[in-house]
Amino acid sequence: MCSALALAVPLGLTALRVGPSPEWRDDVALVESLGFVPMGGEGAPSALLSELATLLPVGGRVLRAGLVGALGAGLVGAVVYAYARRLLGANAATPRLAPPLALAAALTATLSPSFQAEGTHAGGMALAAGLALAVLLAVERADGTARSAFALGALFGLTAAESRVTACALLVALAARAVVSTEAPTRRTLAAALAGAATVWSFFVVPLFVRPYSVRASLSLGVDLTTRLGSLAGSPVPRSGALAAWAVDMGPIALGLGLAGLAWGLFRTRLRADTTPLALLVAASSIVPVGGASPLAADPLAPLELMSLAALAAAAVVGVQTAALSLKRARVPLAQPASVLLVVFHLTLVFGAAEGSSNVVNETTGLGADVWTDEAESELPPRALLLVRSPTLAFRLWESRIVRGDRPDLVIVPLALLGRGKVATALVKEEPALVPLVRDVAINGRAGEYALATLADARPLYVELDPEWDKRLLDHLRPTPLWLGFTPHTLGRSDRTSALAAEDGRRAFRRVLGVAKGVPLGDRATLAVLGAQAKEQAVVLAALGDRDSARRVLGDLGRIEPRSDFAAKLTERLAGRGPVDARALLE
């Protein structure tokens, strides 16, 4: 029964918490699952499962894609239960205590706020962690035959196809286990494992090579953007690592039990081979997170943190078992009740984890992305063309068009991809006026005034600010609360002031800001996008000498980011005399 609960509870509860509306970081996974990013890189198994989930008669595409994370949570729960049972059985013979403790390990890991924050979103972060933990469990149960080695390698190849970072961490953990283990793999088993990994991995890589011959090869718009997350809208969020996350989610006592369980497992000979990979994963998660994650895109290091949380959960129950048996055997007053209370305390952490994660899920409703998309697209005139530099806006608009069928008249031009494959050819067929722009990008690396003005004559043009633009190009910009328009002729100060103060645009901005501020901790992703757009507008206005309008935009930025270093820096420069260097402000 405990084994069934370890699988069913995380799977069912996570599936119930998956929202029907996407968040910003769901966009990449949704676009990948629909073929706009060719299969063959990371996320191939989760993309395949997302396509299979469309066959389910429940909800929309966003909800079905989110079920992949729920499946990963169920897989992690089942694997952590089996791994914890193995550790508890090797540590001491407690047949009545081991099943509920192993169940507590599975549920505290999968129902914790950090895990649920990843498992309730589209993408394969939880699935990658589950596959890697399944490899560690399979190594413990392998019988040394070539058949089992081939199956183990195939599971590793599946993990590598989902996440290269996870596969690298898993490879190091397996190597560490082989060093401390007394059973060394033979050449035959290693060859069989390599064959299994190559077979499964090549199955997911082959489509990447045959796609150029497909009639829909021009839809490979997402290639390269998935690795270009640098932009004003990047909004890095510091990562805390598995130890800090576990201390926040479960408390310092649970963290102490987890570290004690790891130390005891490394000290005891019969537990060392099973505990070494877990300790290595926890150490790697504490060392690796340096650069920070982003609320606008899935964190590639998230599977490593999820595996580390699972490792701490499994080690914690070993610590609880060891401490409870030690108290029971100690000849001190109230030793027996103290051991019972310790076990009960750890079991109650399951309910604390479930309650804490419910708050995390409720705070990320996904409405911010939908409301921003509705207001931003309604502000665009028919047949508008957008030149985007950041992947954030590109994937958001592509996802809105694909999943919801919004604004098929818009043309989205990702500037980073104009020189790749058939992207430029497909876009020129859709809009011939793009020819001068494509030529400028190919020769100079950026758009020129003539190319942009020609394009603005053919379609209403909206752009993301390029820090390399000079004043001639800035004179064409027409800032509105949510966009930067580009007109074929230069504008005066009064034109920009009236566009920025238009009541429709102000109303749309207030609505998006109200939704983003409506959740208890704020919708960080939507606020990051709004803040990036406000910074671009402020820089343009300040560089053109329109200080009053720039101060008005800084007032909006203050409502978005109350303590903005950018706003303080620009305010200081506006107080002085002379022109404002836009490039220096955006660095």
N, C-alpha and C positions, 0 to 999 in steps of 0.2 A: 504494500500500500504506500509506503514512504517513497519507494522508487517511482511509482506512478504519479504521486503528488509532486515530486521534484521536476517532472516533465510537464505535467498538466497545469500547475498553478502559474509558473512564469509564462507559459505559452498563452493561457487563457487571459490572464490579467493584463499582459502587455498588449494582446490583440484588442482587448476592450478599450485600452487607453490610446490606441492609434487614432489620430484625428482625421477627419475627412478633408481638411484644408491643408495645403502644403506650407511649410516654412521656407525661408530663403535657402537654407542648406539642403533642403530636399530637392531643389531644382536639378542639380547635377545628376543625382541618382535617377530621377524621373526621365530626364532627357537621354541618359545613357540607356535606360531600359527600353526606350523607343527607337534606338538605332541611330540617333544623331551623333553619338560618339561610338566609333566602330569597336566591336567586341574584340578583345585581344589584350587589352591593358588590364588594369585593376578593375575589380568589380564585375567580372564576367559571370561567375555563378549567381550572384545576387540579381544581375540583370536578367539572366535566364529564368530565375525563379519569379521575378516580377512579371515577366511575360506569361508564365504559367498561371500566376495568380489572377490574371485577367479572365481566366476561364471560370473563376468562382462567381456564383450569382449573388454577390454581396457588395454594396457600396460602389464608389467610383474608383478611378485608377489610382488616385492618391492613397486611398485607404488600402487598396489591394497591394500596392507597392510597399506600404508600411508593414504589411503582414510578414515580410521577409525578416524584419527586425524581431518580430514576435517569435518567428521560427528559430532565429538565432538564440533568443532568450531561453526557449524551451530546450534547445540543444545544450546550452551551457548548464542549465539546471540539472539535466540528466547526467552529464559528464562529471560535474562537480560532486554530485551525490555518489557516483560510483568511485570516484577518486578518493573522496573522504572516507568512504567505507573501507577502502583498501588501507588507507593510512591508519584508521582507527583499529582495524583488525590486526595490523602488524604491530601496533603500539601496545595493546593490551586486549585481553579477551573480555569484552563487555557486550554480550549478544543483545541485551535489552536496551542498553544505552546507545549503542552505535547507530542504529537506524534513525532515531529522532535527531541525534546530533548531526548526522550526515545530511538529513533533510534541512536542518537549520542552516548548515553551510550553503546548500544550494539556494535556499530562499533568501538569505541575507545578501548573497552576491547578486542574484538576478533581480531582486526587488529593491535594491538600494537606489537612491536618487541618481547617482552617477550612471548606473547601468541603465535605468529606465530612461534617462535623458537621451541615450543613444538608441536603445531598443525600440522606442516608439516612433522613430523616423525612418523614412525610406533610405535604402542603402544597406550595405553589408557589414557594418562595423561589428554588430553583435554576432553575425554569422561567421565572420573571420575569427573572432575570439573562440566561438564554439568549435570550429573546425580545428584550430590549433590545439585546444585542450583535448579534443578527441584524439589527435595524434599522440599526445603524451599518454593518454589512457591506453591507446592501442599498443604503444611500446611496452607498457607494463604487462599486457596480456598476450603479446606475441609469443608464438611457440618456436620461433627460430627457423621455420620452413620457408622455402622460396615463395610459396603461395601467400603466406601471411606477410612476408616482406614486400611483395608486390602490392598487396592491398594497402599496407602502411604507406608505401611510396605514392600510391594513387591518392590517398587522403592528403598527403603533404602537397602533391601537385595541385589539388583542389584549393588548398589553403593559399598557395602561391598565386594562383589565378585570381583569388579574391583580394589579397593584400600582400604586397611584396615586403612591407615593413614587418608584418606579422610572421611571414615565412622566415625572414632573417632572424628575428628574435627566437622563433621556434628552433631554427637550426642551431643556434648557439646553445639553447637550453638542452637540446638532444646531445650535443657534443659534450656539455658539462656532465650530463648523466652518464654518458659512456665512459668518461674519465673515472668517476667514482664507483661505477658498477663493476662487479666482478665478472660479468658476462660480456665478452667482446664480440661484436658482430663479425661473421665470416665474410670472405670475399663474395661468396655466392649470394648471401642475403643482401649485401650492399648493392650488388649488381641488380638483383631483382627489385630492390627498393628504388634505385635510380630509373629502372625501366618503367616502373609503375608511375613515378612522378612525371617522367618525360611524356608518357602516353596521355595522361590526363591533361597536363599543362598544354601540350600541343593541340589537343582537341579544342581548347578555348583560344589558341593563338592563330590557328589556321584561318578563321574568318577575317582576321586583320589583313592577310595577304591576298585573299581572293576578292575582298570588297572593292578594290579599284576597278574590277571588271563588271561590277554590278551596274544596272541601269540607274540605281539610286545612289551612286557613289558621291554625287555632289552634296548629299545630306551630311557629310562628315564635318559638320560645322564645329563640333565641340572639341576636335583634336587640338591639343596644345593649350586651350583655354583652361583645362582642368588643372594645369600646373602653373598658371599665371594668376595668382591670387593677389598680386600687389596692386593696390589702388588706394585712393583716398577712402573708399568704402571697405577696406580690409578690416579695420577696427580690431586689432589683435587683442585677445583676452588671455591673460597669463594662465598657464596650466599649473595646477598644484601638485600633480603626481598622485600615485596610488596611495601612498601613506597618508598624505594630508586629506585626500578625498575619503578614505576609510575612517579617519578620525572624525571628520565632519559628519559623515553619514551615520556611523555606528557608535561613535564616542571613543574617548581615550582608553577606556577599559578594554573594549573590544580590540583596539589597535595593539594594546599591550599583550593581550592573549594571542593575537596573530603573530606578533614578533617572537613571543615566547615559544609558540608552537613551531615556528621555523627554526629557532635556535635548538630546540629539543630534537627536532627531526634531523638536523645536521649533526648533532652530537651523537645520537643513537645510531648504531651501525645498521640495524635492520630497516631504518627509515631513511637513511641517507640518500640512497639512489632515487627514491620517490620525492624527497623534499628538495633536493638540489635544483631541479628545473624550476620549481615554484619560487625558491629564494632568488634565483637568477632573474626571473621575470619581475619580481618586486624591485630588485636593485636596478634593473634596466629602466623601469618606469620612473624611478626616482631620479635617475641621472639624465635620461634623454630629453624630457620636456624643457626646452630652453627657449625656443622661439615664440611659443604661444599659439593658441588656436584662434579660430575666427567664428563668429556666430553666423557668418554668411555662407560657410562651406563646411562640409564634413571634415573632421580632423583625421588625417591619415594615421596619427599616433593613438587614436582612440582604442583600437583593438588591443594594443599593448596595455593600456590602463585597465581595460575590462578584464583581461587575463590576470593582471596583477591583483585586482579586487577578488577574483575567484580564488587565486592562490592564498590570499590573506584569509578568506572565509574558510577554506579547507584547513589551513594551518591553525586557525583559531579554535576549531573544535578539537584538534589534537591537544592544544593547550588546555582547553576546558576539561577534557578527559583526564589528562595527566594531573592537573591540579585537583580535580574531584577525587581521584583515587588516592592521591597523596594525603588530602585532608581526611579521607575516610580511614586511612591506615594510621594517621597520627594519633597519639594518645594525649589529646588536649580536650578541654571542655568544649562542647558544642561543635565538634569536628564533623559529626554526621549531618546535622542540619545545615552547616555551612556548605558542605559539598553539594547537598541537594539544592540549596538556594543558588549556588553558582551555575548549576545546570539550568535551573528554571530561568535565571536572569538571561542566560545566553539564548534560550528559546524565545524569550519575549522580544529579543532584538528583531525577530522576523516581523512582528507587528509594527515596531517602530520604523523599520525599513519601508514597509508598505505604506504607512501613513506619510512618511517624509517624501516618498517618491510621488504620491498623489498630488502634493503641493507643487512639485516641479512640473508635472505634466499639466496641471491646471494653469500654471503661469505661462506656458508656451502654447497658446491656442491656435497659432497660425493665422489669425485674423489680420495681423499687421501686414503680412505679405499680400494677402488678397485685397485688403483695402487700398494699399499703396498702388497695386496693379490697376484696380478699378479707377481710381482717381487719376493716376498718371496717364493711362491710356485714353480716358475720356477727355483729357486736356489736349491730346494730339489730334490735329485735323485729319480728314480723310487723305489716304495715300501718302502719309508722312514717311520719311526715311530717317533712320537713326544711325549715327556713327558712334559706336560704343568702343571704349578702350578697355574697360574692366569686364571680367567674366560674369560679375554679379548681375548686371543689368541684362546681359545677353542671355544667360540661362533663365532668368526670371521671365523675360518676354517670350523666349522660345517655349518654356514650359506652359505659360498661359495660353499660347496659341495651340499647342499640341493637345494639352489635356482638356482645356475648356473651350477651344475653338474661338478664342478672342482675337479680334482685329486681324483678320487675314490680309487686309490691305496694307499693313505696315511692312516696310522693308528694313531688316536689321542687318547692318554691315559691321562685322567684327574686324576692326582695323588690324588686329594681330594676325589674322588668318588670310589676308588678301593675297599673300604670296605663296600659299600652301595649296597644292593639289588643284582641284577644279572649282574652288570656292569663288575665285574672281570671275571665272567664265560663267558660272551659274548666276551670279549676281548681275553681271553685265547683260545677260539675256533678259533678266527681269526688269532692269532699268539701264538702258543704253547710256544715259547721262553719267554713269559711273566711270566711263572710260578715262577721262582726264584724271580722276582720283586714283584709279588703279595705276596709271602711268606715273603719277607723282610719287606714290608710295613705293613703286618698284625702283625708281631712279634716286629719289632723295630720302626715302624712308619715312616721309610724312606728307600730309596734304598741303597744297598751296592755295593761295587766295583765289586764283582763277578756277581751279577745279571745284572748290567748295561753292563759289558763286554760281558757276554753271549748274551744279547739282541743285542748288537752292532755287534756281529758275525753273527747274523741271518738277521738283517736288518740295513740299514743306520740309525743311531740314532741321534736325535737332542733333546736338553733339554733346560729347563729354569733353571737358576742357583739356587741352594739351599744354603742358607747361612750356613747351618750346615755341608756342605761338607768339608773334610779335604784335605790336599795337595795331597794325593794319588789319589783322584777322580779328582782334578783339573788338574793333569798331563795328564788326558785322553781328556781334552777339546781342541777342535780345533775351535777357533773363526773365523767367517766370518762376513762381514758387517751387515748381517741381522739375523744370527743364531749362536747358540753354538752347534757345532757338538761334539759327544762323540765317540771316537775310541776305539776298543777293546784293544789296546796296548797304552802305554805311548808315549808321543810326546816330541820332543826337541824344543828348542827355534826357530830354523830355520823353522821347520814345521809350527808353529803357525804364524810366521812372513810372510811366503809366502802365507798362506791361507788368512790372513787378507788383504794382498796387492794384491790379485787376481783382475785383471782388470774387469772381469765380475761382481764380487760382488761390486766393487767400483762404476761401472756404474749404477747398480741397486740402490745402496744407493743414488747416486746423483739424479737419476730420482725421487725417492720417496720424497727426501728432497726438490727438486725443486717444485713438485706439492704441498707439504704441505706448503711451503713458498710462493706459488704463489697467494694465496688469501690475501686481504688487512690486515686482522688481524691474518692470519695464521691458518692452520688446527690444532687446539690444540690437538685433539685426536691422529692424526697420529704422530705429533711431540712428544707426550707423549710416544707412543710406541717406536719410534725410540730412544728417550732419555733413556728409560728403558733398551733397548737392548745394547746401548752404555755403560751404567753404569755397566751392567753385564760383558761385555767384558773387561772393564777397571779394574774391581775388580779382575777378573781371571788373567789377565796379571800382575797386580801389585803384587798379592799374589804369583805368580810364579817367581817374580824377573825380569820380562821382562819390564824394565822401559821405554825403547825407544818405544816399541809398545804401552804401556799404555799411553804415552804422545800423540802418534798419535791418539789413540781413543779419548782422551780428546780434541784434536783438532776438531774431528767430533762432539763431544758433545757441544763444544763451538759454532758451527754453528747451532746446534739444540736449545740449551738453552744458550744464550749469558751470562746470569748472573746466573750460576749454583753454588749453595753452595757445592754440591757434588764435582764438578770439583775443586773448590778452596781447599776443604779439602784434596782431593786425591793428588793434586799438591804439597801441603805442605808436605804430608807424603812421596811422591816420592823424594822430595829434601833431606830428611834425610836418615839415614842409618838403616839397619835392615829390617826384614820382615814386610809386610803390613797385618794387620788383616782384612780379608774380612768380617767377621761377623760384626765388628764394623762399617765398611763403609756402610753396607746395613741397619743399624738400623735407 
